[in-house]
Amino acid sequence: MKKTSMSRRRFTFGLGASLLAAPILGLLSGTTRADTSKLSKRLVLFFSPNGTIHKHWRPTGSGTNFSFPAGSILEPLTAHKSKLVVCDGIDFHATDNHEPGMAAMLTGNGDAGSASGGMSIDQYVAGRIGQESRFPSLEFGVQTSAWGGSNQTRMSYLGPGQFVPPEDSPTGSFQRMFGDLIGDPEDIERAIARKKSVFDLVGGELKDLQRRVGKVEKDKLEEHLTAVRKLEAGLTGGAGSCTAPVAPMQLSPHVNDNFPEIGKAQMDLLVMALACDMTRVASIQWSHTVGPVVPSWLGISEGHHSLSHMDDGNVSGVQQFVQAERWFAEQFAYLIESLAATPDPEGGTLLDTTTLVWCKELGDPRMHDCRSVPMIIAGGKYFPLGRYMNFGGAPHQQFLVSLCHSVGLDNQTFGDASKGTGPLPGLA
């Protein structure tokens, strides 16, 4: 076999069982990323459940001339208006109700035969920009485990029916992130030695491959070797490493009143994971559709799901739902502020280099529909910010394509391509 015609199958075999092969396979198969300084280096998803009541959510005005009315759901984001794109009029076509909306939200209703393979966008992106990170993706949850795994409680998918469960205990999240950096020094050294041996093996295989491929592939392999060396350095305190902070307080993830404190701890850990370059893709999932959380810390005794179904005649119930949704807006504002206050080691802030998305699974929950599902983008440089846009019923598959493009991917479909192709017109 000529060097320049090495088969992908043989190439994969040459990498053995190493998961670090994934970025190289993407490079050699022609999956490219745009070369522009406006691309985001990270994707972060923020989910809150049970849709919205549009008249209490929608800004006034349009384009760059908009505002959040006093008392409205999004009013807590006023200080960050210039950093947002408020997206209205995005529909989940051929999808309605809680569970189907939850399943479709990040997958675009893709199946195994679709270009995205039924994956959710976080996992799809992680497979392309996250494989050189310590964690391709990190999933943080807040009261997400009590009801088990189903299309009602999960938003991340590795494929059809393959749930990626979020960790809803800050202690568990901390242990995953820093568990090998705390404890007995001898145990740590042994763990580092085991991990380094894997990198030594992979590095040796890649160097061997360099001798058997053409110049283009050789250059790409050299880039990947550099990334492998960077990861290895991170194991021993070099670039990309991070000193373990004080562990978060142990709180039961199933106690309703712990919801705010757990959520804040999880957001702090998420920001730290990005700052330490542990991952480039992360999500925080607040409860789940039909979730039972009661916003008692706001003086409310009704569950969030029940509040989401209050009709307009129940003025008190609607106002309590608005109050609960304003609280979620405050949490989103906190995450924006945390990212904006944290330097990116390569320049600017984490908010400057991250596409942050607040996503939901329903439009108006009283209608159980997925029309005008509210989506908000914050941060990054790819999308012009400071805008309120109504896309008039455009399919959310196009929205997902746009998010992929913001981190440098060039796919033209995501999920069910029969519902829409290409990016969302006018968003970028």
N, C-alpha and C positions, 0 to 999 in steps of 0.2 A: 504494500500500500504506500502510495506517495505521501510525503509529509503534508502536503497541502490538501489532501483528500481524506484525512483521518475521519472516520465515521463518528457520529455523536455517540453511538452505542459503545464503541470501543473507548472513546474518551471518558464516558461515564464509568466504564469498568476500570479504567486506569486510576480513577479517584477513589476506588474502593467504596467504603460505606460512609465516607465523610459527607456530612451535611453542608460543609463549606463549598461543595462543588456547585451549588445552585446558581450563584451569581455568574460563574464562568459559563455554564450552560446557556444562560440567558444571553450573554455577550456573543457567544459563537452561533447562536440560532437567530441572531438578527434583531433581538429586542433591544431597542436603543432608548436613550433618554436625551431630551433636548438639551442643548448647550446654551444655557442662559443664566445670568446672575439672578434672575427673578424667581427661579425655582425654589420651592421649599425643600428643606432637608428632612422634614418630619411631618407626620400626619397624626393628629390627636382628635379623638372622637369623644364627645360629651353627650350622653343620652339621659333624657328625663321622660317619664311615661305619660300616656293617656291623653295625647293630643292637646288641643287648645280651644278656646272660644275666640274666634277670629276678631270680633269687634273689640275685644279687650286686649288683643295681641297686636293688631296691625298698627304700624306707625301712621302718622298723617303725612301728606305730601308724597313725593316720589323722587326717584333719581338721587341726586346729591342734596336736594332740598327736602328734607324730611325731619321729623321729630317724633319723640315718644310722648304721648299725652300724659298729663298728670294722672296718677292712679292706675296707669295701664301696666300690663304684665312686663313689658320691656323697659319701663322707665328706669329701673336700676342700672341699665346699660348706658344711660345718657352720657356719662363721662367718657365712654369708649366708642361713641358713635362713629368717629373718624376711622376707627380700626375695624369696622364691621361691613359685611354685606348681608343685609336682611333679605332673605329669599322667600317670596310668596308665590302662589300659583304653581307649585310643583306637585304633580299628581302621581300616585302609585297606580298606574293603569291596570285594570282588571284585578284590582285588589281592594278588599274592604274588610273591616273589622279588626279587632285587637290582634289575635294571633297571626293571621296572614300579614298584617301590617308589620308586626315585629319581625317576622321571617323575611319579608321583602325589603325592609328598610335599607340594609347594607349589602344585600345580595343582588338586588335588581331582579329577583325571581329567576336567577340563572339556574340551569340544571347542569348535570355532568357533561352534557354535550355543548354547552355554551363556551364562549372563549374564556370566560372567567371561571369555568368549571364548577359553578355553584358556590364559590367561595364568597365570603363577605369582603368588602373593600379593604378592611384593615389587614386581613390575612393575605389577600392578593398583593397589596402593596408591600407588606412585610416580606413576601417571597421574592421581591425584586429589589428593594432598597434596604431590607433589614437583615439579610443573611450574613453580613459582615459585622453585625453587632453581637454583643454578648447574648442578648435576647432579641430574636427577630421581632417580637411584639410583647407587650405587657398589657394584661387585662385587669383592671381594678374594678371592684364592685362595691355596692352599698346595699345590703339586704337583697342579695341575688341568689342565695343558696337554699333558703328554707323550702322552696317549692320544687326543688330538683331541676333537672335539665329537660326542657321541652321548647317548642317554638313560641311558647308564652314567656319563657324566662331567659332565652338566649338570643343574642344579636350577632355573635361572631361564629362563622362557619369555616371549616377547612374544606368542606364539600357538602353535597346534599345530605342533610341529617347528621353531619359531623360537627357537633357543638364544641366550641372553645369556651370552657367555663371561666368566668371572672373570679378572681380571688376577692372575697368580701370581708376578709379579716386583715386589718392593717398589720397585725403581728405576722400573719402568713405572708403578706406582701413583702414586709421587711426581711423576713427570713429568706425568701427567695432571692431578693436583691443582694443581701449582705451576709447571708449565712456562712459563706466561705471566707469572710473577712473578720469573723468574730469567733471566739472560742479558744480552745487549746492551741498554742502556737505550733506544736508538732503536728496536730491534725491539719491545720491550715497548710503547712509546708507539704504534707503528703497529698492534700487535695490539689495544690498548685502543681506538684510534680506530675500527678496523673494527667491533668489538663495539658501541661506543657508537652507531655509525651505524645498526645494526640496531635498537637500542632507540629511537633517535630516530624511525625509520620506524614502528615498532610503536606508539609513543606517539602519533604523529600520526594513525594509523589509528583508534586507540581514541578519541581526542578527536573525530574526525569522526563516529564511530558514536554518541557521546554525544548529538550533535545530532539523531540520527535514530531514537532509541528512547524508550520510555516511562520514567516515573520509576523504577520498580523496577529495570529493566535499567540505567538511568543510574547509580543508586547502586552497583550491583554493578560496573559498569565503572570507577567512581571508585576502588573498593577495589582493583581489579586495576591501575589506573594507579599507585596508591601502591606496590604490590608491584614493578611495573616500575621505578619510580624507585629503590626500595631495591636492586634488582639492579644498576642502573646505578651507584649509589654504591659498591657493592662492587667494581666494576672499578677504581676510582681511589682506593681506600684508605678509603672511608667505611664505614658499617655493613655488617657481613657479610663484610668483607675479613679477610685473615689473612696475617701475615708468613711467608714460606717458611722452614721450619726447615732444619737441616743435612740434606742428602740421605742416605738410608740407604746402608749399605755394599752394594756390588754383590755379589750372591750368585747363583749359578746355581740357578734354580728346579727343576732336574732332579736335583740331587745330593741323595741321600737324607738325609745327615747334616745338611744345611742346614735341614731341616724345622722344628725348633723356633725357630731364629733368624728364619727368614722369617716364620713365623706370628706371632711377637711384633712384628716390624716392621710387618706388615700390620694387626694389631690397634691398634697405636699410631697408624698413619695413619688407620684407621677412626675412632677417637675424635677425632682432630684434625679430620677432615672434618666431624663433627657439631659440634664446638666452634666451628669457623669458619663454621657454617651453610652449608657448601657443598652439603649434601644432607640430606634428612630420612629417607631409606631407604637402608640399607646391609646387606651380607651378607658373611660370611667363610665360605668353603667349604674345609674341611680335607680334601684329597684327594677321593675319590669312591668310590662303591660298587665293591667288588672292587678297590679301590686297592692298589698294590703296596708302599706305604710300610712300611719295617722300623723299629721303634722302637729303633734301635741305641743311642741316648743313654740308654736304660734298661737297657742290657746284654742286650737281647733280639735274637736273630738270626733269628727267624721273622717273616714278613710279617704285618701286621695282619689281612688278609683270611683267611689260613690260621689264625691264632689264633682268629678268630671262629667257626670251625667245629670247634674242639676239643670232643669229647664229655666228659661228666662223668667218665668213667673215666680221662681224661688229666688228672690233677690238676695237674701242672706246667704243661701247656699252658693250661688254664683260668685258672690264677693269673697267667700271663703276659698273657693277654687282659685280665683284671681290672686288672693293673698298667698296661697301655696305656690302658685306659678311665679309670682314675684320673688319668692324665696329662692326658687331654682335659678332665676335670672341673677340674683345676688351671688349664687355659687359660681355661675359662669363668669360673672365679673371678677370674682376672686381668682379664678384660674387665669383669666386674661392678665390681671395685675401681677400674679406670681410669675408668669412667663415673661412679662415685660420687665420685671425687676431682676431677672436672672440673666447674666451675660452668657452669650454663646461663645465658647472658647475660640471660635474662628472669626469673631467679630459681630457686633450688634447684640441684640438680645434674643432669647429663645422665641419670643413672639414674632420677631422679624423673620425668623427662618422656619416657622412652623405654620402649617395649615391646620387651624383649629376649627372644628365643626360642632355646633349644637344641633343634634338631630332628634326627631320624634317619629313615632310609628303611626300616628293618626292625624287626620285633619280635625274636624269637629267630632268629639267623642259622643255627643248626644245623637249624632247621625250614624255613628259607627262606620264612618267612611274614611277613605284615604285620599281626599281631595284637598288641595292647597295645604299640604303637610308642611308645617313650619320648619325651615332650616335657616341657620345663621352661620356664616363664615366669619372668623376673626383671624387677624394676623397674616403673616406672610407678605410677599411682594408680588405674587403671581396675579392675584385678582385685584383690580382697582377697588380700593376700600372707600368707606364713607358713602354707601349707596343703599337705597331701598328699591328692590326690583320685583315686579310681578311678571311671571313667565307665562301666565295665561293657560295653565293646564299642561305645560310641557312634561314629558315623562321623566321620572326621577332617574331612569337609567342614564340619561344625558348628564344629569347632575353628578352622578358617580363617575362618569367618564371625565368630567371637568376636574374633579378632585384628583383623579389619577394623573391628569396632565400637570396639575400644580406641583407634583413631586417628580416630574420628569418622565413619566411613562408616555407611550405613544399609542396605546390601544384606542380603537375607535368604537368599541362596544363594551358594555359591561352588563352582565345579566342577560335578560331576555331581549335580544337584539330586534325582535319583531315589534317591540314597543317604541324603539327609538335608537338612533345611532349618532355618533359624534358627540362633541361637547355641547353644553347648554348655550345657545346663541346669546351673545351679549354679556355673558358672565365674566369672561376673561378679557 
